[in-house]
Each structure stands twice: as C-alpha cells, then as structure tokens.
Amino acid sequence: MIVVLTAEAEADIEQITTYVAEQSPQSALKLVRELRARCESLADAPRGYPLVPRYEDHGIRRRPFGNYLIFYRVGADTIEVIHVLHGARDYERLLFPED
C-alpha cells in the first residue's frame, strides 16, 4: 500500500518541527524523520492500530508515537494520513467538527 500525507498532515508536521526547533534544531530534525518513518511504516500493518473510539464509523485509526498521534484512514490501495497531532490537543474537535 502507498502512504499519502494530506496537506493537513504535512502542515501539522511542519508546525511540530518549527515548535521543537525553537528549543533544539537537532531534536526537531530527528523528530520529523521519525514521524515520517512512522507514517511510512503504516504500510506494513495498515489495520494494526485501533479505530478512534466513539468514531469508529468514520474509519479513522490512530497510531501513537511518543507524545504524538498519527491519524489515518485505510483505503483500497492507499493509507491516507489525515493529521499528526500532539496527544494533549483536542483532536476530536479537529477531526470530527460536525459530530
């Protein structure tokens, strides 16, 4: 399967990198590499992480990585990474605004 990062996920990674780089540019570079690697590795086991509780009908799964959560949806041929967010953020409001 092919892993595709949405524009929103790319923007999330950029914001995370910018924030961390203010404290440590080296840590930011390492973190962005690891986040991208975790996204890419979703292809190894697309359904290996659980659906977001209470929102199973949306088909969005969540993979934890350190303090971050990678939200994605499995399609027929692709895995679409929707957002990459810090675990302390109110992700429900961002992912499911109409619910």
CNS distance restraints for C-alpha pairs under 8 A (distance, minus, plus):
assign (resid   1 and name CA) (resid  43 and name CA) 5.50 0.50 0.50
assign (resid   1 and name CA) (resid  77 and name CA) 5.45 0.50 0.50
assign (resid   1 and name CA) (resid  78 and name CA) 5.26 0.50 0.50
assign (resid   1 and name CA) (resid  79 and name CA) 6.78 0.50 0.50
assign (resid   2 and name CA) (resid  43 and name CA) 6.69 0.50 0.50
assign (resid   2 and name CA) (resid  77 and name CA) 6.62 0.50 0.50
assign (resid   2 and name CA) (resid  78 and name CA) 4.70 0.50 0.50
assign (resid   2 and name CA) (resid  79 and name CA) 6.08 0.50 0.50
assign (resid   3 and name CA) (resid  39 and name CA) 7.24 0.50 0.50
assign (resid   3 and name CA) (resid  40 and name CA) 5.92 0.50 0.50
assign (resid   3 and name CA) (resid  42 and name CA) 7.36 0.50 0.50
assign (resid   3 and name CA) (resid  43 and name CA) 6.50 0.50 0.50
assign (resid   3 and name CA) (resid  78 and name CA) 5.73 0.50 0.50
assign (resid   3 and name CA) (resid  79 and name CA) 4.67 0.50 0.50
assign (resid   3 and name CA) (resid  80 and name CA) 6.03 0.50 0.50
assign (resid   3 and name CA) (resid  81 and name CA) 7.20 0.50 0.50
assign (resid   4 and name CA) (resid  78 and name CA) 6.89 0.50 0.50
assign (resid   4 and name CA) (resid  79 and name CA) 6.06 0.50 0.50
assign (resid   4 and name CA) (resid  80 and name CA) 4.93 0.50 0.50
assign (resid   4 and name CA) (resid  81 and name CA) 6.06 0.50 0.50
assign (resid   5 and name CA) (resid   9 and name CA) 5.73 0.50 0.50
assign (resid   5 and name CA) (resid  10 and name CA) 6.32 0.50 0.50
assign (resid   5 and name CA) (resid  80 and name CA) 5.92 0.50 0.50
assign (resid   5 and name CA) (resid  81 and name CA) 4.75 0.50 0.50
assign (resid   5 and name CA) (resid  82 and name CA) 6.66 0.50 0.50
assign (resid   6 and name CA) (resid  10 and name CA) 6.29 0.50 0.50
assign (resid   6 and name CA) (resid  80 and name CA) 6.82 0.50 0.50
assign (resid   6 and name CA) (resid  81 and name CA) 6.06 0.50 0.50
assign (resid   6 and name CA) (resid  82 and name CA) 5.64 0.50 0.50
assign (resid   6 and name CA) (resid  83 and name CA) 7.60 0.50 0.50
assign (resid   7 and name CA) (resid  11 and name CA) 6.12 0.50 0.50
assign (resid   8 and name CA) (resid  12 and name CA) 6.13 0.50 0.50
assign (resid   8 and name CA) (resid  82 and name CA) 6.51 0.50 0.50
assign (resid   8 and name CA) (resid  83 and name CA) 6.01 0.50 0.50
assign (resid   9 and name CA) (resid  13 and name CA) 6.27 0.50 0.50
assign (resid   9 and name CA) (resid  81 and name CA) 6.38 0.50 0.50
assign (resid   9 and name CA) (resid  82 and name CA) 5.44 0.50 0.50
assign (resid   9 and name CA) (resid  83 and name CA) 4.22 0.50 0.50
assign (resid   9 and name CA) (resid  84 and name CA) 5.52 0.50 0.50
assign (resid  10 and name CA) (resid  14 and name CA) 6.21 0.50 0.50
assign (resid  10 and name CA) (resid  83 and name CA) 7.95 0.50 0.50
assign (resid  11 and name CA) (resid  15 and name CA) 6.15 0.50 0.50
assign (resid  12 and name CA) (resid  16 and name CA) 6.17 0.50 0.50
assign (resid  12 and name CA) (resid  83 and name CA) 6.54 0.50 0.50
assign (resid  12 and name CA) (resid  84 and name CA) 5.65 0.50 0.50
assign (resid  12 and name CA) (resid  85 and name CA) 6.60 0.50 0.50
assign (resid  13 and name CA) (resid  17 and name CA) 6.04 0.50 0.50
assign (resid  13 and name CA) (resid  32 and name CA) 6.81 0.50 0.50
assign (resid  13 and name CA) (resid  35 and name CA) 7.84 0.50 0.50
assign (resid  13 and name CA) (resid  84 and name CA) 6.47 0.50 0.50
assign (resid  14 and name CA) (resid  18 and name CA) 6.13 0.50 0.50
assign (resid  15 and name CA) (resid  19 and name CA) 6.15 0.50 0.50
assign (resid  16 and name CA) (resid  20 and name CA) 6.18 0.50 0.50
assign (resid  16 and name CA) (resid  28 and name CA) 8.00 0.50 0.50
assign (resid  17 and name CA) (resid  21 and name CA) 5.86 0.50 0.50
assign (resid  17 and name CA) (resid  28 and name CA) 5.15 0.50 0.50
assign (resid  17 and name CA) (resid  29 and name CA) 7.23 0.50 0.50
assign (resid  17 and name CA) (resid  31 and name CA) 7.39 0.50 0.50
assign (resid  17 and name CA) (resid  32 and name CA) 6.31 0.50 0.50
assign (resid  18 and name CA) (resid  22 and name CA) 6.53 0.50 0.50
assign (resid  18 and name CA) (resid  28 and name CA) 7.45 0.50 0.50
assign (resid  19 and name CA) (resid  23 and name CA) 7.59 0.50 0.50
assign (resid  20 and name CA) (resid  24 and name CA) 6.15 0.50 0.50
assign (resid  20 and name CA) (resid  25 and name CA) 7.06 0.50 0.50
assign (resid  20 and name CA) (resid  27 and name CA) 6.99 0.50 0.50
assign (resid  20 and name CA) (resid  28 and name CA) 5.18 0.50 0.50
assign (resid  21 and name CA) (resid  25 and name CA) 4.13 0.50 0.50
assign (resid  21 and name CA) (resid  26 and name CA) 7.35 0.50 0.50
assign (resid  21 and name CA) (resid  27 and name CA) 7.00 0.50 0.50
assign (resid  21 and name CA) (resid  28 and name CA) 4.97 0.50 0.50
assign (resid  21 and name CA) (resid  29 and name CA) 7.84 0.50 0.50
assign (resid  24 and name CA) (resid  28 and name CA) 6.26 0.50 0.50
assign (resid  25 and name CA) (resid  29 and name CA) 6.28 0.50 0.50
assign (resid  26 and name CA) (resid  30 and name CA) 6.30 0.50 0.50
assign (resid  27 and name CA) (resid  31 and name CA) 5.98 0.50 0.50
assign (resid  28 and name CA) (resid  32 and name CA) 6.12 0.50 0.50
assign (resid  29 and name CA) (resid  33 and name CA) 6.30 0.50 0.50
assign (resid  30 and name CA) (resid  34 and name CA) 6.22 0.50 0.50
assign (resid  31 and name CA) (resid  35 and name CA) 6.03 0.50 0.50
assign (resid  32 and name CA) (resid  36 and name CA) 6.14 0.50 0.50
assign (resid  33 and name CA) (resid  37 and name CA) 6.10 0.50 0.50
assign (resid  34 and name CA) (resid  38 and name CA) 6.11 0.50 0.50
assign (resid  35 and name CA) (resid  39 and name CA) 6.29 0.50 0.50
assign (resid  35 and name CA) (resid  65 and name CA) 7.63 0.50 0.50
assign (resid  36 and name CA) (resid  40 and name CA) 6.19 0.50 0.50
assign (resid  37 and name CA) (resid  41 and name CA) 6.08 0.50 0.50
assign (resid  38 and name CA) (resid  42 and name CA) 6.65 0.50 0.50
assign (resid  38 and name CA) (resid  65 and name CA) 7.67 0.50 0.50
assign (resid  39 and name CA) (resid  70 and name CA) 7.27 0.50 0.50
assign (resid  39 and name CA) (resid  81 and name CA) 7.21 0.50 0.50
assign (resid  41 and name CA) (resid  45 and name CA) 7.63 0.50 0.50
assign (resid  42 and name CA) (resid  46 and name CA) 5.20 0.50 0.50
assign (resid  42 and name CA) (resid  79 and name CA) 7.55 0.50 0.50
assign (resid  43 and name CA) (resid  79 and name CA) 7.14 0.50 0.50
assign (resid  46 and name CA) (resid  74 and name CA) 6.54 0.50 0.50
assign (resid  46 and name CA) (resid  79 and name CA) 7.19 0.50 0.50
assign (resid  47 and name CA) (resid  61 and name CA) 7.98 0.50 0.50
assign (resid  47 and name CA) (resid  74 and name CA) 7.49 0.50 0.50
assign (resid  49 and name CA) (resid  61 and name CA) 6.23 0.50 0.50
assign (resid  49 and name CA) (resid  62 and name CA) 6.17 0.50 0.50
assign (resid  49 and name CA) (resid  63 and name CA) 5.81 0.50 0.50
assign (resid  50 and name CA) (resid  61 and name CA) 5.45 0.50 0.50
assign (resid  50 and name CA) (resid  62 and name CA) 6.19 0.50 0.50
assign (resid  50 and name CA) (resid  63 and name CA) 7.67 0.50 0.50
assign (resid  51 and name CA) (resid  55 and name CA) 7.43 0.50 0.50
assign (resid  51 and name CA) (resid  56 and name CA) 5.49 0.50 0.50
assign (resid  51 and name CA) (resid  59 and name CA) 6.43 0.50 0.50
assign (resid  51 and name CA) (resid  60 and name CA) 5.58 0.50 0.50
assign (resid  51 and name CA) (resid  61 and name CA) 4.05 0.50 0.50
assign (resid  51 and name CA) (resid  62 and name CA) 6.34 0.50 0.50
assign (resid  52 and name CA) (resid  56 and name CA) 5.87 0.50 0.50
assign (resid  52 and name CA) (resid  59 and name CA) 7.92 0.50 0.50
assign (resid  52 and name CA) (resid  60 and name CA) 6.03 0.50 0.50
assign (resid  52 and name CA) (resid  61 and name CA) 5.41 0.50 0.50
assign (resid  52 and name CA) (resid  62 and name CA) 6.13 0.50 0.50
assign (resid  55 and name CA) (resid  59 and name CA) 7.53 0.50 0.50
assign (resid  55 and name CA) (resid  60 and name CA) 7.59 0.50 0.50
assign (resid  56 and name CA) (resid  60 and name CA) 6.89 0.50 0.50
assign (resid  59 and name CA) (resid  73 and name CA) 6.03 0.50 0.50
assign (resid  59 and name CA) (resid  74 and name CA) 7.54 0.50 0.50
assign (resid  60 and name CA) (resid  71 and name CA) 6.50 0.50 0.50
assign (resid  60 and name CA) (resid  72 and name CA) 5.51 0.50 0.50
assign (resid  60 and name CA) (resid  73 and name CA) 4.82 0.50 0.50
assign (resid  60 and name CA) (resid  74 and name CA) 7.77 0.50 0.50
assign (resid  61 and name CA) (resid  71 and name CA) 5.63 0.50 0.50
assign (resid  61 and name CA) (resid  72 and name CA) 5.30 0.50 0.50
assign (resid  61 and name CA) (resid  73 and name CA) 6.08 0.50 0.50
assign (resid  62 and name CA) (resid  69 and name CA) 6.24 0.50 0.50
assign (resid  62 and name CA) (resid  70 and name CA) 5.48 0.50 0.50
assign (resid  62 and name CA) (resid  71 and name CA) 4.53 0.50 0.50
assign (resid  62 and name CA) (resid  72 and name CA) 6.38 0.50 0.50
assign (resid  63 and name CA) (resid  69 and name CA) 5.59 0.50 0.50
assign (resid  63 and name CA) (resid  70 and name CA) 4.96 0.50 0.50
assign (resid  63 and name CA) (resid  71 and name CA) 6.47 0.50 0.50
assign (resid  64 and name CA) (resid  68 and name CA) 5.88 0.50 0.50
assign (resid  64 and name CA) (resid  69 and name CA) 4.51 0.50 0.50
assign (resid  64 and name CA) (resid  70 and name CA) 6.21 0.50 0.50
assign (resid  65 and name CA) (resid  69 and name CA) 6.03 0.50 0.50
assign (resid  65 and name CA) (resid  70 and name CA) 7.42 0.50 0.50
assign (resid  67 and name CA) (resid  86 and name CA) 5.80 0.50 0.50
assign (resid  67 and name CA) (resid  87 and name CA) 5.53 0.50 0.50
assign (resid  67 and name CA) (resid  88 and name CA) 7.94 0.50 0.50
assign (resid  68 and name CA) (resid  84 and name CA) 6.80 0.50 0.50
assign (resid  68 and name CA) (resid  85 and name CA) 5.49 0.50 0.50
assign (resid  68 and name CA) (resid  86 and name CA) 4.32 0.50 0.50
assign (resid  68 and name CA) (resid  87 and name CA) 5.04 0.50 0.50
assign (resid  69 and name CA) (resid  84 and name CA) 5.70 0.50 0.50
assign (resid  69 and name CA) (resid  85 and name CA) 5.35 0.50 0.50
assign (resid  69 and name CA) (resid  86 and name CA) 6.17 0.50 0.50
assign (resid  69 and name CA) (resid  87 and name CA) 5.78 0.50 0.50
assign (resid  70 and name CA) (resid  81 and name CA) 7.10 0.50 0.50
assign (resid  70 and name CA) (resid  82 and name CA) 7.81 0.50 0.50
assign (resid  70 and name CA) (resid  83 and name CA) 6.12 0.50 0.50
assign (resid  70 and name CA) (resid  84 and name CA) 4.56 0.50 0.50
assign (resid  70 and name CA) (resid  85 and name CA) 6.64 0.50 0.50
assign (resid  71 and name CA) (resid  81 and name CA) 5.90 0.50 0.50
assign (resid  71 and name CA) (resid  82 and name CA) 5.54 0.50 0.50
assign (resid  71 and name CA) (resid  83 and name CA) 5.22 0.50 0.50
assign (resid  71 and name CA) (resid  84 and name CA) 6.19 0.50 0.50
assign (resid  72 and name CA) (resid  79 and name CA) 6.74 0.50 0.50
assign (resid  72 and name CA) (resid  80 and name CA) 5.40 0.50 0.50
assign (resid  72 and name CA) (resid  81 and name CA) 4.18 0.50 0.50
assign (resid  72 and name CA) (resid  82 and name CA) 5.16 0.50 0.50
assign (resid  72 and name CA) (resid  83 and name CA) 7.13 0.50 0.50
assign (resid  73 and name CA) (resid  79 and name CA) 5.82 0.50 0.50
assign (resid  73 and name CA) (resid  80 and name CA) 5.22 0.50 0.50
assign (resid  73 and name CA) (resid  81 and name CA) 6.54 0.50 0.50
assign (resid  73 and name CA) (resid  82 and name CA) 7.25 0.50 0.50
assign (resid  74 and name CA) (resid  78 and name CA) 6.37 0.50 0.50
assign (resid  74 and name CA) (resid  79 and name CA) 4.63 0.50 0.50
assign (resid  74 and name CA) (resid  80 and name CA) 6.42 0.50 0.50
assign (resid  75 and name CA) (resid  79 and name CA) 5.81 0.50 0.50
assign (resid  75 and name CA) (resid  80 and name CA) 7.37 0.50 0.50
assign (resid  85 and name CA) (resid  89 and name CA) 6.86 0.50 0.50
assign (resid  85 and name CA) (resid  91 and name CA) 7.33 0.50 0.50
assign (resid  87 and name CA) (resid  91 and name CA) 7.91 0.50 0.50
assign (resid  90 and name CA) (resid  94 and name CA) 7.04 0.50 0.50
assign (resid  91 and name CA) (resid  95 and name CA) 5.98 0.50 0.50
assign (resid  92 and name CA) (resid  96 and name CA) 5.46 0.50 0.50
assign (resid  92 and name CA) (resid  97 and name CA) 7.24 0.50 0.50
assign (resid  93 and name CA) (resid  97 and name CA) 4.99 0.50 0.50
